[in-house]
Amino acid sequence: MKDRLEAYAELLERYAASANLVSPKVLAELPVHFAAARAYGEVLPEGVHVLDVGSGAGLPAIPLAIARPDLTLTLAERRAKRAAFLDLAAARLGLENVRVYNGDVQQWSGRTAYVTAQAVAPFDVVYRLVAHAADYPLTLIARKGPGWRAEAARLGAEVFHVKPLGSGAELVALRLEAPR
Ligand SMILES: C[S@@+](CC[C@H](N)C(=O)[O-])C[C@H]1O[C@@H](n2cnc3c(N)ncnc32)[C@H](O)[C@@H]1O
């Protein structure tokens, strides 16, 4: 069977323009994005559920689901064409650990203690989107550029993991022990 990451990259290339998925720049840098997605996995314990907010074309959630079949992931994406692509990708890649929620994550009715959100909003804004669904301690993970420390401070969250990803980006994980 073809490598699943390679198959995902081919799907992205095929549907990127028609479904308005990702820019040509992201397509050209896919190996960097796949490496970043693996870094999320380093923070996540065995067997947990993860809510990925604003999954877009599936970064980091699809490569993460491929690398970590022990995780169960909900991919929340409000744009219908992107959600349809996520459904298609999960089916073609045989990702039984992926569920797609097509809607605003503020209406998602599940519960979770692990949230990822890449290129969606500052940490404190993402927290407000998911607070209704949070189990505590709650872990928030994102790839960030400069400025994230102010976001963490606004939230009063503990920063427990920072990993440089190159080009000034860092993988950052925050923990909230109780609701804000
Ligand atoms: C800039 S894209 C980033 C996509 C992907 N995470 C990435 O890193 O390439 C942000 C995505 O978040 C989605 N989004 C923003 N707010 C959302 C919400 N409240 N509920 C669900 N999806 C949301 C948008 O539709 C968009 O597809």
The ligand as an SDF file (V2000), in Angstrom:
LIG
                    3D

 27 29  0  0  0  0  0  0  0  0999 V2000
   -6.1750   29.5750    8.2410 C   0  0  0  0  0  0  0  0  0  0  0  0
   -7.0950   28.0730    8.2420 S   0  0  0  0  0  0  0  0  0  0  0  0
   -5.9420   26.9640    8.9960 C   0  0  0  0  0  0  0  0  0  0  0  0
   -6.2150   25.5410    8.6160 C   0  0  0  0  0  0  0  0  0  0  0  0
   -5.2370   24.4970    9.1470 C   0  0  0  0  0  0  0  0  0  0  0  0
   -5.3670   24.3120   10.5890 N   0  0  0  0  0  0  0  0  0  0  0  0
   -3.8140   24.8150    8.7730 C   0  0  0  0  0  0  0  0  0  0  0  0
   -2.9670   24.9790    9.6510 O   0  0  0  0  0  0  0  0  0  0  0  0
   -3.5290   24.8650    7.5500 O   0  0  0  0  0  0  0  0  0  0  0  0
   -8.2930   28.3070    9.5620 C   0  0  0  0  0  0  0  0  0  0  0  0
   -9.5030   27.3940    9.4160 C   0  0  0  0  0  0  0  0  0  0  0  0
  -10.2720   27.4640   10.6260 O   0  0  0  0  0  0  0  0  0  0  0  0
  -11.6420   27.3870   10.2760 C   0  0  0  0  0  0  0  0  0  0  0  0
  -12.3810   27.9460   11.4280 N   0  0  0  0  0  0  0  0  0  0  0  0
  -12.2110   29.1810   11.9730 C   0  0  0  0  0  0  0  0  0  0  0  0
  -13.0330   29.3540   13.0280 N   0  0  0  0  0  0  0  0  0  0  0  0
  -13.7460   28.1920   13.1520 C   0  0  0  0  0  0  0  0  0  0  0  0
  -14.7770   27.7620   14.0380 C   0  0  0  0  0  0  0  0  0  0  0  0
  -15.2320   28.5760   15.0130 N   0  0  0  0  0  0  0  0  0  0  0  0
  -15.2860   26.5090   13.8980 N   0  0  0  0  0  0  0  0  0  0  0  0
  -14.8170   25.6940   12.9080 C   0  0  0  0  0  0  0  0  0  0  0  0
  -13.8570   26.0560   12.0170 N   0  0  0  0  0  0  0  0  0  0  0  0
  -13.3290   27.2920   12.1310 C   0  0  0  0  0  0  0  0  0  0  0  0
  -11.7340   28.1810    8.9800 C   0  0  0  0  0  0  0  0  0  0  0  0
  -12.8750   27.8440    8.2310 O   0  0  0  0  0  0  0  0  0  0  0  0
  -10.4250   27.7910    8.2840 C   0  0  0  0  0  0  0  0  0  0  0  0
  -10.5990   26.6830    7.4110 O   0  0  0  0  0  0  0  0  0  0  0  0
  1  2  1  0
  2  3  1  0
  2 10  1  0
  3  4  1  0
  4  5  1  0
  5  6  1  0
  5  7  1  0
  7  8  2  0
  7  9  1  0
 10 11  1  0
 11 12  1  0
 11 26  1  0
 12 13  1  0
 13 14  1  0
 13 24  1  0
 14 15  1  0
 14 23  1  0
 15 16  2  0
 16 17  1  0
 17 18  1  0
 17 23  2  0
 18 19  1  0
 18 20  2  0
 20 21  1  0
 21 22  2  0
 22 23  1  0
 24 25  1  0
 24 26  1  0
 26 27  1  0
M  CHG  2   2   1   9  -1
M  END
$$$$
